[in-house]
Amino acid sequence: MPPEQFESLVTLTRHLMSRHAIDAGNVLAHGRIAGEATKCLGERFPWERFKRRVST
């Protein structure tokens, strides 16, 4: 994922969190929701870095 794409995702997620009063603890990947089996993020998505960026 190019850095610009990652930053756009962080910006969009932060905007949606602010607009809809979503706590960072409620930002979840599809495969991390109880009952979900999809692996759409893949092994190469920097999930921990993304979580840190949307939590600040």
Secondary structure by P-SEA (a helix, b strand, c coil): ccaaaaaaaaaaaaaaaaaacccccccccccccccccccccccccaaaaaaaaaac
